[in-house]
Amino acid sequence: MKRFQLGMGLMMVSVSLLGVAPDNTWVPLMSPSAIARETPDHQTLPPLIDRELFLADPDIAGAQLSPDGNFIAFQKQLDGVLNVWVKGIDEPIEAARPVTADAESPIIVYFWSADGRYILYVQDKGGNENFHLYAVEPGALATARNLTPVENTTALLYAVPKQTPDEIIIGLNDRDPQFHDVYRLNLTTGERSLIIQNNENIAGWTFDNGGNLRLAYRQSLAGGNELLTVENGELTTIYTCALEEICVPVQFHANNQQIYLKTNRDADLTQLELLDIETGQREFVEADPENQVDFEGAVFSGETNELIVTSYVGDRRRIYPQSDEWATDLAFLQQQLPGVDLSLNSMTRDEQLALIGTQSDVNPGAMYLYDRSARPLEKLYDSWTELQRD
């Protein structure tokens, strides 16, 4: 690839070194020897890297801690197809075992149930885009259970409430292929109960920290978007934004009365605000301290639901801790892992163990296990082992 780019560059150079004679023929403005002196010797260039290395699936990716901290799950190829593997927290990565065995399509999205009893994942068949939800226990390779065995239906995940670890909240378009009704799904029995039928063209639903349906999100008649409260099945608009604006709910505040909102309705760049869903009163939380880029994302405590980290992506990812405790963690990680972009990928329920992802211009990705109390940092894996960092 690099040689091709250089070849194009040399073509442009050679044209710039030619002039047009009166008879419309091209004539050189520099001698061949001078052109040769300006041409880089291919023997001095770095070796070419096979482009398949850049396009191939990672060796290992997507690590997630179980909520109780007993296991680490990740995605790795099994017979050439990306599947989910699990290892004990104290086991080496080589001791991991597969818990799924899909032989046709890679498993792209998976997650733990709130109590860590199940690994849940979504998968379609043959690329038909009818994604179903499956459950498998992390103990050993077993047949996964299809929790949404309805033909021509796509399942969406809305919430994994920690108060009801044996239940999750999903959307199914089994009644109307255009819209998803909302169901509470029992992970053990597979039984589901209807929470609300989608008769109002709702594109998305938001649940509070107790797993209660509180907000809906849809396109407005004016072509923009609107947020609506949901109470006793009734929908009431509380916030709107125009077509060229953004207003996306992020997560409920710990008080369950305000919602964090990513919006640029009254600003040039998207920022983080709090919206009171009863009064409609808005409260500014944070925008890019350097006033350069949009608000990227936030991480919340799984224990207290408090905002703990915000981030922005400019030339590099910038992370802003929201407490002294997390500021201390970030300073330690930046000192131990200099020169890379950091990401907080997963935490245990008590927030003592965390998975820290790293990436840079010469590092396509690596994952570390971080013990926040004892401060050890253990490298788990490189995502692409064959790509040379030098």
BADOPA-504716 format. One record per residue (C-alpha): residue number from 1; x, y, z. Coordinates in Angstrom, 3 decimals, padded with zeros to 6 digits. Example, Ala and Ser with C-alpha at 12.3 -4.5 7.8 and 13.67 -1.06 7.14 Angstrom:
BEGIN
n:X:Y:Z
1:012.300:-004.500:007.800 .
2:013.670:-001.060:007.140 .
This chain:
BEGIN
n:X:Y:Z
1:000.000:000.000:000.000 .
2:002.773:002.388:000.913 .
3:004.606:001.744:-002.354 .
4:001.453:002.422:-004.291 .
5:001.020:005.739:-002.512 .
6:004.654:006.631:-003.117 .
7:004.275:005.652:-006.763 .
8:001.387:008.068:-007.110 .
9:003.480:010.702:-005.410 .
10:006.360:010.141:-007.853 .
11:003.950:010.406:-010.760 .
12:002.893:013.800:-009.511 .
13:006.524:014.840:-009.022 .
14:007.470:013.776:-012.538 .
15:004.625:015.820:-014.021 .
16:005.673:018.874:-012.047 .
17:009.195:018.533:-013.453 .
18:007.955:018.683:-017.054 .
19:007.167:021.743:-019.121 .
20:005.349:022.279:-022.438 .
21:007.381:023.222:-025.559 .
22:005.913:025.456:-028.339 .
23:005.007:022.340:-030.351 .
24:002.946:021.051:-027.358 .
25:005.448:018.298:-026.480 .
26:006.517:017.641:-022.897 .
27:010.102:018.550:-022.048 .
28:011.943:017.916:-018.766 .
29:012.710:020.877:-016.537 .
30:015.248:018.763:-014.584 .
31:017.794:016.289:-015.815 .
32:017.206:012.554:-015.251 .
33:020.100:012.489:-012.788 .
34:018.513:015.324:-010.805 .
35:015.161:013.521:-010.791 .
36:016.858:010.360:-009.560 .
37:018.448:012.301:-006.695 .
38:014.937:013.455:-005.654 .
39:013.499:009.914:-005.790 .
40:013.610:007.883:-002.545 .
41:015.402:004.564:-002.753 .
42:012.848:001.799:-002.203 .
43:015.473:-000.143:-000.292 .
44:015.425:002.526:002.449 .
45:011.656:002.284:002.977 .
46:010.119:000.193:005.765 .
47:009.030:-003.303:004.740 .
48:005.535:-003.623:003.367 .
49:002.888:-005.095:005.684 .
50:000.329:-007.505:004.275 .
51:-002.987:-005.667:004.065 .
52:-004.797:-008.795:005.251 .
53:-003.307:-008.134:008.690 .
54:-005.156:-004.830:008.811 .
55:-008.462:-006.269:007.613 .
56:-008.469:-009.542:009.546 .
57:-010.405:-010.145:012.767 .
58:-008.380:-009.465:015.918 .
59:-006.710:-012.379:017.680 .
60:-008.507:-011.414:020.909 .
61:-010.895:-008.533:021.557 .
62:-013.801:-007.224:023.619 .
63:-012.820:-008.432:027.105 .
64:-015.448:-008.028:029.844 .
65:-015.266:-008.782:033.559 .
66:-018.067:-010.751:035.140 .
67:-019.909:-008.590:037.701 .
68:-018.599:-010.696:040.602 .
69:-015.015:-010.615:039.299 .
70:-014.690:-014.393:039.013 .
71:-014.350:-014.534:035.217 .
72:-013.079:-012.622:032.212 .
73:-014.820:-013.189:028.883 .
74:-013.517:-012.140:025.486 .
75:-013.912:-012.779:021.760 .
76:-011.481:-015.100:020.005 .
77:-011.600:-017.242:016.895 .
78:-012.784:-020.826:017.135 .
79:-012.130:-022.732:013.903 .
80:-011.807:-019.435:012.062 .
81:-014.982:-017.819:013.479 .
82:-015.066:-015.214:016.270 .
83:-016.693:-016.739:019.366 .
84:-016.885:-015.998:023.096 .
85:-014.298:-017.505:025.437 .
86:-014.018:-017.407:029.242 .
87:-011.203:-017.798:031.747 .
88:-011.072:-017.648:035.525 .
89:-009.809:-014.376:036.933 .
90:-006.566:-015.997:038.140 .
91:-006.073:-018.267:035.126 .
92:-003.675:-017.403:032.292 .
93:-005.213:-016.333:029.004 .
94:-004.042:-019.638:027.482 .
95:-006.365:-021.530:029.846 .
96:-009.486:-019.915:028.401 .
97:-012.204:-022.139:026.959 .
98:-014.929:-021.371:024.402 .
99:-018.496:-021.082:025.655 .
100:-020.034:-020.534:022.209 .
101:-019.405:-022.479:019.034 .
102:-020.950:-020.616:016.114 .
103:-019.414:-022.068:012.954 .
104:-020.917:-019.589:010.468 .
105:-021.085:-015.999:011.736 .
106:-018.829:-014.111:014.170 .
107:-020.368:-013.115:017.499 .
108:-019.973:-009.351:017.508 .
109:-022.039:-008.303:020.560 .
110:-022.173:-010.067:023.927 .
111:-022.622:-009.049:027.579 .
112:-022.967:-010.482:031.089 .
113:-026.257:-010.757:032.931 .
114:-026.417:-008.518:036.009 .
115:-025.519:-011.387:038.372 .
116:-022.906:-012.974:036.060 .
117:-024.901:-016.186:035.792 .
118:-025.216:-015.980:032.009 .
119:-023.338:-014.666:029.023 .
120:-025.850:-013.180:026.607 .
121:-025.235:-012.461:022.957 .
122:-027.116:-011.493:019.797 .
123:-026.740:-013.358:016.518 .
124:-028.474:-013.706:013.172 .
125:-028.387:-016.604:010.744 .
126:-026.660:-016.359:007.387 .
127:-026.669:-012.574:007.446 .
128:-030.473:-012.270:007.440 .
129:-030.253:-009.472:010.063 .
130:-032.921:-011.108:012.226 .
131:-030.873:-010.913:015.422 .
132:-032.000:-013.173:018.245 .
133:-030.865:-013.144:021.861 .
134:-029.048:-016.206:023.230 .
135:-027.932:-017.242:026.722 .
136:-025.142:-019.577:027.747 .
137:-023.598:-020.350:031.130 .
138:-019.889:-019.465:031.491 .
139:-018.883:-022.741:033.129 .
140:-018.228:-024.757:029.954 .
141:-019.058:-025.086:026.283 .
142:-022.773:-025.811:026.100 .
143:-025.677:-025.418:023.721 .
144:-026.863:-021.827:023.806 .
145:-030.546:-021.174:024.459 .
146:-032.419:-018.964:022.028 .
147:-034.403:-016.614:024.283 .
148:-036.295:-014.974:021.409 .
149:-037.226:-017.861:019.055 .
150:-039.605:-015.867:016.874 .
151:-039.193:-015.979:013.105 .
152:-038.504:-012.788:011.130 .
153:-037.927:-010.843:014.330 .
154:-035.041:-008.713:015.593 .
155:-034.376:-008.380:019.334 .
156:-033.037:-005.147:020.830 .
157:-031.563:-004.796:024.329 .
158:-032.876:-001.851:026.356 .
159:-031.808:-002.485:029.974 .
160:-030.079:-004.964:032.306 .
161:-031.477:-003.920:035.713 .
162:-029.301:-004.962:038.634 .
163:-032.369:-005.064:040.928 .
164:-033.811:-007.953:038.887 .
165:-030.736:-009.919:037.735 .
166:-032.807:-012.768:036.296 .
167:-034.656:-010.369:034.004 .
168:-033.672:-008.011:031.224 .
169:-035.720:-005.589:029.140 .
170:-035.810:-006.050:025.380 .
171:-037.621:-004.868:022.269 .
172:-039.218:-007.205:019.717 .
173:-040.783:-006.327:016.378 .
174:-042.838:-009.539:016.188 .
175:-046.163:-007.654:016.001 .
176:-045.073:-004.911:013.567 .
177:-041.734:-005.249:011.703 .
178:-041.295:-001.445:011.720 .
179:-041.506:-000.895:015.485 .
180:-040.350:-002.676:018.626 .
181:-042.703:-003.388:021.506 .
182:-041.100:-003.533:024.957 .
183:-040.928:-006.764:026.983 .
184:-039.517:-007.959:030.280 .
185:-037.690:-011.248:029.616 .
186:-036.930:-013.941:032.204 .
187:-033.456:-015.363:031.517 .
188:-034.116:-018.716:033.188 .
189:-037.501:-019.609:031.743 .
190:-037.467:-017.507:028.573 .
191:-040.924:-016.176:029.442 .
192:-041.631:-012.567:028.494 .
193:-044.281:-010.081:029.555 .
194:-045.349:-006.978:027.645 .
195:-044.443:-003.632:029.209 .
196:-045.748:-001.338:026.487 .
197:-046.960:-001.716:022.914 .
198:-045.327:000.652:020.454 .
199:-048.232:002.438:018.790 .
200:-046.547:005.866:018.587 .
201:-043.640:005.316:016.163 .
202:-041.117:005.244:019.009 .
203:-037.527:004.608:017.914 .
204:-035.994:004.107:021.363 .
205:-036.862:003.731:025.051 .
206:-034.945:004.765:028.185 .
207:-035.214:003.157:031.622 .
208:-034.202:004.610:034.973 .
209:-031.733:003.029:037.384 .
210:-034.465:000.839:038.862 .
211:-035.428:-000.642:035.508 .
212:-038.601:001.442:035.128 .
213:-039.660:002.739:031.700 .
214:-039.506:006.554:031.870 .
215:-038.687:008.046:028.451 .
216:-039.295:007.498:024.736 .
217:-037.414:008.910:021.746 .
218:-038.683:009.443:018.198 .
219:-038.560:011.651:015.128 .
220:-040.857:014.655:015.370 .
221:-043.346:015.790:012.745 .
222:-041.030:018.723:011.991 .
223:-038.253:016.308:011.000 .
224:-036.193:016.697:014.169 .
225:-036.318:014.531:017.278 .
226:-038.213:014.642:020.526 .
227:-038.044:013.150:024.007 .
228:-041.263:012.074:025.682 .
229:-042.058:010.993:029.215 .
230:-043.889:007.675:029.636 .
231:-046.414:007.522:032.459 .
232:-049.257:004.999:032.665 .
233:-048.872:004.385:028.954 .
234:-049.276:008.091:028.138 .
235:-046.556:009.964:026.202 .
236:-045.800:013.657:026.781 .
237:-043.172:015.655:024.866 .
238:-040.628:017.376:027.134 .
239:-037.691:018.206:024.842 .
240:-037.278:018.731:021.093 .
241:-034.414:019.451:018.734 .
242:-034.349:020.388:015.054 .
243:-033.231:018.202:012.181 .
244:-029.671:019.570:012.233 .
245:-029.402:019.251:016.029 .
246:-028.726:016.376:018.428 .
247:-030.602:015.476:021.620 .
248:-029.769:011.959:022.785 .
249:-030.516:010.579:026.290 .
250:-027.402:009.102:027.918 .
251:-028.414:007.766:031.339 .
252:-030.563:008.694:034.301 .
253:-028.962:010.612:037.144 .
254:-028.611:008.767:040.441 .
255:-031.685:010.657:041.697 .
256:-033.813:009.051:038.937 .
257:-035.423:012.438:038.377 .
258:-032.971:013.936:035.881 .
259:-031.613:012.485:032.663 .
260:-028.150:013.135:031.274 .
261:-028.576:014.470:027.759 .
262:-026.088:014.823:024.894 .
263:-027.247:017.875:022.957 .
264:-026.179:020.850:020.857 .
265:-029.558:022.565:020.710 .
266:-028.145:025.799:022.104 .
267:-024.450:025.332:021.351 .
268:-022.116:024.833:018.406 .
269:-020.675:021.609:019.866 .
270:-022.557:018.809:021.599 .
271:-022.320:019.008:025.364 .
272:-023.575:017.149:028.422 .
273:-026.632:018.534:030.199 .
274:-029.088:017.385:032.850 .
275:-032.797:017.552:032.071 .
276:-035.448:017.377:034.806 .
277:-038.133:015.185:033.280 .
278:-040.931:016.713:035.360 .
279:-040.142:020.439:035.136 .
280:-038.176:020.486:031.868 .
281:-035.474:022.538:033.588 .
282:-032.002:022.081:032.075 .
283:-028.650:022.175:033.836 .
284:-025.283:022.437:032.085 .
285:-022.847:019.691:033.116 .
286:-019.822:019.788:030.809 .
287:-018.523:020.705:027.358 .
288:-015.087:020.220:025.839 .
289:-012.682:022.124:028.144 .
290:-010.618:022.960:025.054 .
291:-013.714:024.006:023.078 .
292:-012.606:021.975:020.050 .
293:-014.763:018.870:019.649 .
294:-018.133:017.368:020.525 .
295:-018.796:015.570:023.788 .
296:-017.935:011.914:023.154 .
297:-019.177:009.834:026.047 .
298:-019.438:009.145:029.756 .
299:-018.892:006.283:032.186 .
300:-021.157:005.826:035.200 .
301:-020.702:003.890:038.399 .
302:-022.526:000.572:038.338 .
303:-022.743:000.761:042.111 .
304:-023.949:004.333:042.746 .
305:-024.951:005.434:039.192 .
306:-022.802:008.557:039.654 .
307:-020.943:010.097:036.707 .
308:-017.270:009.099:037.038 .
309:-015.543:009.868:033.706 .
310:-016.184:011.948:030.570 .
311:-014.205:011.844:027.340 .
312:-013.557:013.767:024.115 .
313:-011.741:012.797:020.934 .
314:-009.629:015.426:019.202 .
315:-006.160:014.628:017.922 .
316:-006.098:012.164:020.826 .
317:-008.677:010.929:023.319 .
318:-008.884:013.173:026.382 .
319:-010.317:011.785:029.631 .
320:-011.710:013.901:032.473 .
321:-012.298:012.176:035.848 .
322:-015.231:013.483:037.852 .
323:-013.812:012.713:041.306 .
324:-010.479:012.860:043.128 .
325:-010.477:009.073:043.423 .
326:-010.747:008.555:039.676 .
327:-008.246:011.334:039.037 .
328:-005.727:009.364:041.126 .
329:-006.466:006.230:039.107 .
330:-006.002:008.054:035.812 .
331:-002.707:009.605:036.914 .
332:-001.395:006.162:037.888 .
333:-002.482:004.578:034.602 .
334:-001.000:007.371:032.503 .
335:002.280:007.012:034.368 .
336:002.336:003.224:033.897 .
337:001.095:003.319:030.280 .
338:002.551:006.468:028.715 .
339:001.921:007.591:025.143 .
340:-001.308:005.640:024.545 .
341:-005.010:006.428:024.527 .
342:-006.785:004.799:027.481 .
343:-010.330:003.472:027.727 .
344:-012.270:002.026:030.655 .
345:-013.768:-001.114:029.114 .
346:-015.321:-002.993:032.014 .
347:-015.580:-003.064:035.809 .
348:-016.749:-005.448:038.487 .
349:-019.856:-004.632:040.491 .
350:-017.774:-003.356:043.433 .
351:-015.565:-001.363:041.012 .
352:-012.341:-002.802:042.421 .
353:-011.255:-004.542:039.218 .
354:-011.250:-002.806:035.850 .
355:-010.227:-003.633:032.305 .
356:-008.170:-000.857:030.708 .
357:-007.822:-000.733:026.921 .
358:-004.864:000.972:025.235 .
359:-004.338:002.122:021.675 .
360:-001.975:004.412:019.761 .
361:-000.693:005.159:016.267 .
362:001.664:002.158:016.504 .
363:-000.408:-000.038:018.840 .
364:-003.661:-001.406:017.386 .
365:-004.872:-002.442:020.831 .
366:-003.984:-004.141:024.112 .
367:-005.897:-004.951:027.297 .
368:-004.809:-004.729:030.951 .
369:-006.388:-005.926:034.198 .
370:-006.195:-003.207:036.854 .
371:-006.747:-003.730:040.578 .
372:-007.758:-000.303:041.889 .
373:-007.037:-001.088:045.540 .
374:-003.664:-002.851:045.284 .
375:-002.548:-000.962:042.121 .
376:-001.128:-003.923:040.158 .
377:-001.487:-003.775:036.380 .
378:-001.467:-007.047:034.432 .
379:-001.313:-007.211:030.651 .
380:-003.873:-009.706:029.364 .
381:-003.356:-009.632:025.587 .
382:-002.519:-007.782:022.386 .
383:-005.451:-007.674:019.977 .
384:-003.355:-008.126:016.811 .
385:-000.179:-010.007:017.680 .
386:001.275:-010.142:014.137 .
387:001.269:-006.378:013.547 .
388:004.768:-005.160:014.379 .
389:004.748:-002.149:016.700 .
390:008.031:-000.856:015.277 .
